[in-house]
Amino acid sequence: MITMKAMIFAAGLGTRLKPYTENRPKALVEIGGEPILKHVLLRLKSFGFREIVINVHHFADQLIDYLNTHPFKDLKIHISDERECLLDTGGALKKAAPLLTGKNPILLHNVDVLSTIPLQSMLIEHATSSALATLAVSRRESSRKLLFDNNHQMLGWKNLETGEIRGKLPKSKNILELAFSGIHIIDPVLLHMLPGANVFSIIDLYLTHCAKYPIHAFEHDPEEFLDIGKPEQLARAEKFLKQSHYLP
């Protein structure tokens, strides 16, 4: 039984999912008749997670009301309230840190991601690599890529549209350009390495530390992942759920 805690990032404005998010949080946009959040929660529960933190901001009252009126058996759910200020992923982790304390690694999961990524294998790889963080990535189209060496150690970040590159990239090594899948595992020591700022991206946090600490890629099959951040993805998402047996 997994005793790890998990956090679902659900506070975002969901601007890419408009018009669906004009009157609800993206976590409550439905696929197959059920909110996205429910699919993600049941997915994590199936792997043995029992304590989960969810951050809220956009239409936060609706999300809190849903969780109060739709209790999930055997799940202890905590709310990290960002109604006063949206904190981005890194700031969200910082605010939620008191709810995530413990000795075990922590799983972080975007709410608008569906996947059949083998989380158990990812957890084992994280544990055996002694990584500060392990990031699910794949070789697929994306305007932004994370950069890794041949040992899957993070080196930097690249925006393919603007050409911007961050990080120190060695000229003598081949560089893997991999798309981030919004699922990552962190060692709890990272909670003590957070900056003084309250609003920042967790990718920026990884870029700050990757030159000194092992931040590894867990490469998965692109077919195991679906980003449902855009309206045109909702039909694909229902098909993905059926094919992967998410739906009862």
N, C-alpha and C positions, 0 to 999 in steps of 0.2 A: 504494500500500500504506500503510495506517495504521500509524504508528509510536507512536501513543498507547498508554498503559497504561490498564488498567481495574481497578476494584475491585468485587467482589461482596460485599455485606453478607449473610453467612450465619450469623452467630453467635447470632441471637435464639432465645428459648426456644420460639417457635412455639406459644404458649398458645392462640391462636385456632384452631389446627389439631388440637387434641386431639380424639379419642384417638390420632391418627396419630403425634403427636410425643411420646408417653409412653415410647417405646422407640427413638427415632431423631431425628436433627436434621431440621428442616423441609426442608433442602436435599436430603435423601434420600427424602422422600416421593415416591412414584412417580405419574407421569401417563403413560398409554399404555405402561406397562411399563418406563419409564426415570425416573430421579430428576429432580426439578425442576432441580437444578444442571446436569445434562447438557444439558438443553434451553437453559438460559441460556448456558452455555459455547459450545455450537455456534452459537447465535445471534450471539454476539460474534465468534466466529472467522469467521463468514460475512462480517462487515464488515471483516475484516482485522486484528483485534486478535490479538496473539501473546503478550503478557505480561500476566498477570492475577493480582491479589492477592485471596485469599479469607480473610476472618476467620472464626474458629471459636471456639465456647464450648460450646453445648449438644450433648452427645454428640460432642465434638470428635474423639475417637479414631476413631469410626466414619467421620467425614467424611475424616479424614486417611488412614485405611486404604483408603477408596474411591478416593481420588485416587492412592494408591500402586499399587493393583491394577488401576486402569482409566486408564492413561496416555492423554492426549489428544495425538495427533500434531500437531506444529508449535505446541504451546502451552507456554509456560513459566509454570508456576503457582507462586506463592509463598503460604505460609501465614502469616497474622498471628494469633498464638496469644493468645486472650483467656480461656484456661481459668481463670486465677486470678481474673479479674474481668470481668464483662460491661460494656462501655464505652459503649454506645449508639452511634449512627452518627457523631457528631462525635468522640467519644473513639476510636472505631475508626479513623477517618481519621488522627487524630493519631498513634496507635500505628503505623499502617502507613506513615506519611509517608516513612521512610527507604527503603521499597521502591518508592515512587512518584516518586522524584526524576527530574527531566528538564525540558526546555524546553517540551514539548508539553502541551496540555490533557489532563485525566484524566477518564475516564468512570466514574461511580459508578452501581451497579445493584443494587436489592434482589433477593434470590434468589427471593422469592415473587411475582414479577411476570413475566407473559408479555406480550409486546407485538410489534406489527408497526409500531411507530413508526419512521418513516424516519430512522434514526440519521445517515445521511450528510447529510441536509438539516439535521438538528439541529447537526451538527458545523460545517457551513458557516455557519449562522446565528450560532453561538457565535463563530466566528473573525471574522466580519465586524462583529459588534456590539461587540467588545472588552469583553465582559462578564466580570466576576469569576466568575460562575456562570450557567449556563443550565439552567432546570428544565423538564422535560416536565410539562405540565399539560393538563387538559381540562375541558369544561363537563359535569360529571356529578354525580350525588348523592354526597355525602360529608359526614360530620359535622364535618370540619375543612377549612377552605379557606385557601389563600394569597391574599393581596390584592395586586392590581396596578393601575397606572394604565392609561390608554388606549394608552400606548407600551409596555405590557407590562413596565414597571419595577416590581419588587417594593416594596410599601409596608408589608405587615404580614401578620398571621395572625388567623384567627377560628375560634372554637369555636362552631358553630351550636347545640349542645346547651346550653351554659352561658351563651352570650352574651359570653364573654371575647374581648377584642380586644387584640392586641399590635401596636405600631408607631404611627407618627405619620401619621394619615390626614388629608389636606387636605379641607376641607368643600366646596371649589369644584369638585372633580373627580369624574367618574364613577369608580367603583371596580369592577374586575372580580374576582369571587370564583371562583377556579378550584381544582380538586382536583389535588393533587400525585400524580404517577404513579410515583414511586420511581426515576426515572432522571434523572440530572443530569450536567452537564459542568462541571468547574471549571478555572480557570486555576491553574497550579502556584504562583503567588504566594500563593494562599490558604493553602498549607501553612505559610507564614511569618506568618500572621495568626491562628493558633490560640490559644485562651486557656490560662491556666495550669492550669485544671482538667483532669482526666483522663477524667471521665465527663460527657458532655453531648451534646445532640442537634445534628445538623448544621443543622436548621431554626433552632435558637436562634442558631447562628453566622451564618446568613444574616440573621436579624432584627437582629443586632448591627451588621452592616455595610451593610444595604440603603439606609440614609439617605445614605451617602457614596459607595457604589460601585455600579456597574451590575450588578444581579442580575435577569436577564431571564426571562420566560416563553417557552417554546416550546410553542405551543398545537397540540394534535393532535386527531384524530378520537377520540371516546370508544370507538368500536368497535375501535380499534387497541390496546386495553389491557385486561388482565384481572388483577385482584388475586386470588391464590389462597391468601389467608390463612385461609380458613374451609373446613371439610369440604364444605359444600354446593357449593363452587366447583370441586371436583375433577372432577366430571362435565362441567361447562361447560369446564373447562380442556382436557380431552381433545378435545372438539369444536373448541375454539379452535385447538388444535395441528394438527388434521387440516385444518381450513379454511384455515389460514395456511401449510400445508406445512412445519411444523416436523418432523413425523414422516416418516421415510423411506418 
